[in-house]
Amino acid sequence: MNKMITHTALALVLSATAAFAEYPEKPVEFIVPFPPGDLEDVLTRMIADKFQEMYGVPAAVVNKPGGGGGPFPGAVEVAGAKPDGYTVGSFVIDVPVVGPTIGIPELDPNPFDPVGIFLTYPFVVATLASQPYDTWEELSEYAKTNDVSLGHYGSFLAPTQVTFAGAQKSGWDFTSEAAFDLLDCNVLASGDVDIVNATLQTLLPCIDDIKILASIGEARTPLTPDTPTIAELVPGLTLSLWNGLFLPKGTPQEAADKIEAAAKAALETDAAKKLAQDTGALIYWKDAAQASDQIAQDIEVNTEIHQLLDN
């Protein structure tokens, strides 16, 4: 009897192991919670293509823009997915750092484990060339006596919070602000807002018609090396906008390992290297442990920024 139970249990374990060893055996979706076209979308498509090439199953990027909700509606969808490796989130810093703090039950506590971080955006504060200020300092003087509006991807997002905090520490505040699904040349040209908080990737088509007043992050963007970071102008605001791959907690390690292998291979391609060169993006791979450390550090800085803005 005991032998029969033992043999049955062993058979079930071997059967389950064999079944999962076939991962991936059906299509895999990479959820990008923004519209197509920006850096996270382009790079995630490269990763999905490499995954398909390496493992022989369809892999597709599905864009789930959240409007004024930023990346959080898309993140909620991934949080509710089965933890089996077939739904992968391609998320900015704000999903694990800000998501658990803003009252969305599905994101509190953080329901994701990082696979790795692969991108730091060349995020900038930009305006039309016709505006009467050329630097952050000149903007600050102008804004003390004039209305200035800001376009962003969501008020809770890290670059937006850094920009709000930078303004307050510089002695002024935006008179109005609005969230957009995509911040490109048309948003500025239409006069919808005076300033945009966006990536260079979306602004390159009109780079000759705009002014970059500051970049956001610890380092200056390679394409605008003479433009200071907000962290240089206003010490302490060191958050960078990065993007990484995430899985619902409980996803088997074998799935995470295969996704990581495809991502690392994709980021070594000539196409990824050219994208970095053309856009000023920083493209690299931080594994799960390094990503977890980055998230912990960013939570500390983000907490300090929130304390400033709440006072």
Buried (B, 14 or more C-beta within 10 A) or exposed (E): EEEEEEEEEEEEEEEEEEEBEEBBEEEBBBBBBBEEEBBBBBBBBBBBBBBBEBBEBEBEBBBBBBEBBBBBBBBBBBBEBEBBBBBBBBBBBBBBBBBBBBEBEBBEEBBBBBBBBBBBBBBBBBBBEEBEBEBBBBBBBBBEEEEBBBBBBBBBBBBBBBBBBBBBBBEBBBEEBEBBBBBBBEBBEEEBBBBBBBBBBBBBEBBEEBBBBBBBBEBBBBBBEEBBBBBBBBEBBBBBBBBBBBBBEEBBEEBBBBBBBBBBBBBEEEEBEEBBEEBBBBBBBBEBEBBBEBBEEBBEBBEEBBEBEEE
